[in-house]
């Protein structure tokens, strides 16, 4: 009579049967009952783990940073991890055995990351090239002044500030100043800010004071029609006429040269003509009779 095999219990080969028959579901040590003819024997076998089901994996907090910033890495490996062996070329520290290392990158460049994960039944590894993209931080710009023009040492990425407040739309290499105050500048490239420049204090605007001091208003007294004469100004000029109570009876922007102002419908009396050129204001008294 040929040998009989218990195909469920026996992981051994029998005559006419090739390869193992027993298909365990879990790794570890187990008892297997072997029946051969009329004899039964128990044996202890160790079921090796399947290393293919354990996978090294990780993620990072952000793909791009500025030099001098850090990236947080988190292990996402599949399986019961025993230990970690990280490698961070270009980073500080360059290696780590933690599950969630934090790595500082001081220089611009693209850097790989490698993780070797050890499991109870083996190990796996993963390497990703050019994973961390580190951008250079632009140099702190300097400001040069020529007349009413301020110029940045940086050709792009500029943002100008006046008295600490961002000037809307002032993102070019140069700026024409029309107000007195403290000007600063910051350059941003690839979302990396340079930090603020040294301040430049503008306490007089070239040409404006001279122009506004050469304004002529006539005739005084007037019967209702006055003239304002401004020369050599390339900036808009605003003119207001106010009563003694501060009520504005006239407001308009005027240009270079002689401009008529019709006040014939305004009540007779004393008025103030307020002329504003840039950030400079001058006031003049007139009489309507």
Buried (B, 14 or more C-beta within 10 A) or exposed (E): EEEEBBEEBBBBEBEEEEEEBBEEEEBEEBEBEBBBEEEEEEEEEEBEBEEEEBBBEBEBEEEBBBBEBBBEBEBBBEBEBEEBBBBBEBBEEEBBEEBEBEBBBEEBBEBBBBBBBBBEBBBBEBEEEEBBBBBBBBEBBEBEBEEBEBBBBBEEBBBBBBEEEEBEEBBEBEBEBBEBBEBBBBBBBBEBBBEBBEBBEBEEBEBBBEBBEEBEBEEEEBEEEBEBBBEEBEBEBBBBBBBEEEEEEBEEEBEBEEBEBEBEEBEEEEBBBBBBBBEBEEEBEBEBE
